[in-house]
Amino acid sequence: MRWFDRTGLAMNASETKGAIVFAGSPAEAAIGLGASAVANMQDLSRRTLEGAGLGAGDRLLFAVRREGAPSVELLAQAIAPVVESVAVTGPAGRLRLLSTIRALKPNVLVTTPCGAADFLARLYMEFNVDPVELELAKIVLVGEIASPGLRKRLSKEFEAELLEVYTDPVFGAALAARRNGGSWTLQDPGTLALAALDRDEITAEGLDGQGELLLRPTWAHGLGAEAIRTGEMVRGVASDAGLFNHTVGEHVLARGQWVSLPLLRRQLKLIDGISRWALTIDRGDRTLDSVTLTVALDRETLVANPMWKGRIQQAVAAATPIHVEVKTELRNPDDGLSREAVIDLRGHHLGISRKELGA
C-alpha cells in the first residue's frame, strides 16, 4: 500500500484512457478515473444517498459547488434513477436560490452547513419568508464542519428531517451518511479508515476511533491499493460537527472549499517584496467564514502602492476560487513572527505538520 496526501497525488497513479480527470480549481493533483471506475463510484454514492434516506418521490436540489470537478453532477446522476427529479444550482446568490426553490418546488435541499445557515438568516432578515413555506421535507448537509447547534436549528426552523452525507475531498464520492444525528454508516467499510498522524499506519478500520480519515478508492482498479490522507481529523466527539471535526496538513477548509497552501505559497513567491504572510479564517457568530490574507512587505512604498496590492489579489485568485480579503502592512523585523502562518480562529485547522501534531 502506497501512502499519499493530496499534494503527492499524480497522474501516474491514476487511470488515463478515456478518463474523467478530477483536478480541482485551480488544478493541483490531477487524478483520472476510467468509465468503469466512475460507474462503480456512482453506484456506491447512490447506495450511500439511499442509505441516508433519499428515495422514491423525492425532488432534489443540489445547491453546492465543487470548483473544477464534476463531482456534484456525478452525484446528481447517481441518485437520479431512484428519485423523482434532480436539479443542480450554485450556492451563490441566496435570492436566486429562493427563486429556484419556488420554481422547482424540491422537497430535498442538498447544501453545506454554512450555506444552509446563511440561507436561513436571509430568509428572515432580507426576504421576509417563513422557512416552513418552502416545504422542504429533508435537508442534506455536505462538505463542511458545522457550527455547534446548527443541525438542530435547521431541523427546527425548516421543520425538516436533517440528513448528513460525507463526500471525500478528492473525488466527491458519497461514502457515509447519518440521519437526525445518529450513527454514521459506511456503505463500503473498505473505503475509509483512520490513520495515525506521525506514521503511515492504520489505527482503525471504518470510523470507530480517532485519527485522520484515510481514503481508499476501492471502486477504481488503478487506485484501490492506495492510501490517501484526506486532511480531515476525527478528534474527540464529532457528533455535532459532522463526520470530522478538524483538519490538518497543507489544505485548509474554508467556505466549503479547500485552500491549497502549496499553490498559495507558489503564487506569492512570484511577487517581490513579500517578507511574511498570514492566512486568517474566522466564523465568529456569522453564518459564513471570512478569509483574510495579511501580507507584510519590506518597503513602505509597496504598502502604499495600490498596484502592488492588486498583484497580490491576483496571485490569491490564481490559487483559490474563494474570496480572500487582502491586507498589506510594513514588515517589523523585530516581531519574531514566522514567514508564513495559518491562523484559524474557528479552531478547525490543527496545523500543517502531521508529524509535529502526532508527536
Secondary structure, 3 states (H helix, E strand, C coil): CEEECHHHCCHHHCCCCCCEEECCCCCCCCEEECHHHHHHHHHHHHHHHHHHCCCCCCEEEEECCCCCCCHHHHHHHHHHHHCCEEEEECCCCHHHHHHHHHHHCCCEEEECHHHHHHHHHHHHHCCCCCHHHHCCCEEEECCCCCCCCHHHHHHHHHCCEEEEEEECCCCCCEEEEEECCCCCEECCHHHEEEECCCCCCEEEECCCCCEEEEECCCCCCCCCCEEEEEEEEECCCCCCCCCCCEECCCEEEECCEEEEHHHHHHHHCCCCCEEEEEEEEECCCCCCCEEEEEEEECCHHHHCCHHHHHHHHHHHHHHCCCCCEEEEEECCCCCCCCCEEEEECCCCECCCCHHHHHC
